[in-house]
Amino acid sequence: MPDLDMSPYGLFVWSAWGVSAAALAALSVRALLAARRWKRELARLEASEG
């Protein structure tokens, strides 16, 4: 069982981990939304070529 007691540094370590996790999640969502937008744009361009 890992020892998660970080005494005086716990607040800093866990908040930094939380901010990092939130940033990674936001970047992942942004990438997925951009990919969807690019896919729609590609479909629109291919349809307009006829």
Residue pairs with C-beta under 8 A, 6 or more apart in sequence:
6 13
6 14
